[in-house]
Amino acid sequence: MSNESKIAWRQRFNFNTIAAIIFIALWTVVFFIIPYQIQKPMLFMGRSLMGLKPTLFPRLATLTLIGLSIWYLIISFGINEKNGFKEVVKDGYFRIIVSLVVFTAYALLFEPLGFVASSMLVAATLSTFYGNRNILIGILISFGAPLGIYYVFTRLLKVSLPEFPFF
Amino acid sequence: MWDNFLQGILLSLRWDTFGMMGLGLMLGMFVGALPGFTTIMAMAVLLPISFFLDPMVGIPFLIGVYKGGIYGGSIPAILVSMPGTGAAVATTFDGPALTKKGQSRKAMEMALFASVSGDLSSDILTILFIGPIAILAMKIGPPELAAIILLSLIIISATTTGVFAKGLIMCFIGLFIAMIGQDPLGGMSRFTFGFFAIKSGIPLLPMLIGLFAIPEILQAVEKKVTSFVRKEFNLQTGEKLTFKEYRRCFRTILRSTAIGTALGIIPGVGQVVAAFVGYAAAKNASKHPETFGKGELEGIAGAEAANNAVNGPTLVPLLTLGIPGDKVTAILLGAFIAQGLRPGPQLFAEQGSLVFAILIAMIFANILFVVLGYLTIPLFAKVVNIRKSALLPLTAVFAFAGSYVYRSDPFDLLILVFFGIFSYAAKKLSFDVTPMVMGYILGPVLEYSFGQTVNMAQGNTLHFIFVARPVTATILAITPFVTFLLWWRATRLRRKHIEAQTTAEQPAQG
């Protein structure tokens, strides 16, 4: 295969083609597991108490998704779109991964540490990581904001957020 | 209807409604003025606040955020040529040129007055027309509703950015996500894969915040976030807009209001399209089109009046049929649902006065908007310079707190992160999440109406639809044609875009 035809093939077989193949595989699997993932209706004298089979609508939706994914696969060779992930620089990936790790840790520590403590940690970490070097702004974000948000939600809006730890 | 309207006036005259609407406007303008922060994100993050307020306070608060945000987007568009929101892109054609001439204050005042004029007129038109539309909507039965929802989902998928097939796939993914939990007809558990946490379904709020707020944070951190604009604009001493200049642009404002109002009622079209069409119409009708793009006040008036005129009519399909036309109305629908109200024909029948009260509050919001907007022009011009490194952590903390308070379930925070990652990846691969949200919101209504239709048909569904329900038959008959037309239009537009890109690249290579 010549270099030119290799490039043309790569251009035609793009991320949309891969996405379409993944979609076809995924929705086909979902279609076949439908009977095992939907609770069966109660039977009375051997007949279902529901007028409509509970699998009917999910089957219709999944079949439509398979059909759309096949259409997407066919047209994918002609789609000229840029893969946005290729435009992210190496440092950008690092910042995104760190942010996501912090978000996940925040989600997991939200209740055990309480809202204020976990938010203080997250706000301080993220603002420093994102480049804030102003101590006053740092204190304001790390201490003032979580306390302010805690006050607004729990005192003004009367809803509960996880309390402080050890209390 | 008239009684509901009068009761609506009384309901809307509350000091806390005005107070929260004013706060919403200020927050909206603040976020809109920040380049890179969108109104959608602000609404998603502030949505939980509305849950714990009275509907007559919480919903006007969000409407205030919406209105303020759309106008706020024009501030950085005029000052530093960075549109704060997508709706303000057309404002960058003339705004920065006026700033260069030292007329930034004049440009911002024109943006404000055109926005308020467009918004106010379209709100009045909405109040006038929503009653008759609601009466028609009340006559709609399950078969018609199912057909209308199906057609709306196709239209919404087609009007999103990118490839039509991708829009439709996203829409059906949303529909599938809505199926997780319990089916709306028999309450049968489905697609939970043994996870107890999703037994009652994927919660709307963490999903909305995850889809709209988290990707914005991630996109902002892709580049070094310490960089920010630092400019002085001398707005205190700058030249102000004269009444003569406003009067000169009045025809343009009226034209753009009509354009925005007409486009706002169509699901999925939104402010961005309205702003561009309003701008193009102003340029075409002008006696001196050559001045457009070089600092023409009419250009700003055309774009801003049109994008704000969308605000009122976009609520018509939401309030009368329960169909959100865009991301903003999807978030507003979330607020209604959390308040225990389901927009649609029934809401009009049961809570007509509340619906009118919300619409009337929108008119009062415009009065507040012009006062607050005028007084705070110099303040919000400074917002353009705020460091993102300070705001992004705050946004994250607010997003997490807001997601948690919905059900006090820590699992919702993982849902927030999951949908944040999903939406970020979708953006990178040119998938629009808007049809997915619409599919998620309208999925249960579609399934319920579909189920009722099948039950009503008593075994002979096709005969029932095509003989006994002529309106349903007509809608279903035109659906393939509409789909084909939308596909053809999307393909043609994409080809034109590729051709334009190739033409632009060729001289550069040469």
Interface residues (C-beta under 8 A of the other chain):
Chain A: F15 N16 A19 F23 V30 Q37 I38 Q39 K40 P41 L49 M50 G51 L52 P54 L56 F57 P58 A61 T62 T64 L65 L68 S69 W71 Y72 I75 I79 N80 E81 K82 N83 G84 F85 V88 V89 D91 G92 R95 I96 S99 L100 F103 T104 Y106 A107 L108 F110 E111 F115 S119 V122 A123 L126 S127 Y130 G131 N132 I137 L140 I141 A145 P146 I149 V152 F153 L157 K158 V159 S160 L161 P162
Chain B: I49 F52 L53 G162 V163 A165 K166 L168 I169 F172 I173 L175 F176 M179 D183 L185 G186 M188 S189 R190 F191 T192 F193 I214 I217 L218 V221 E222 K223 K224 V225 T226 R387 K388 S389 A390 L392 P393 L394 A396 V397 F398 F400 A401 Y404 V405 S408 P410 L413 L414 L416 V417 G420 I421 Y424 K427 K428 L429 S430 E447 F450 G451 V454 N455 I498
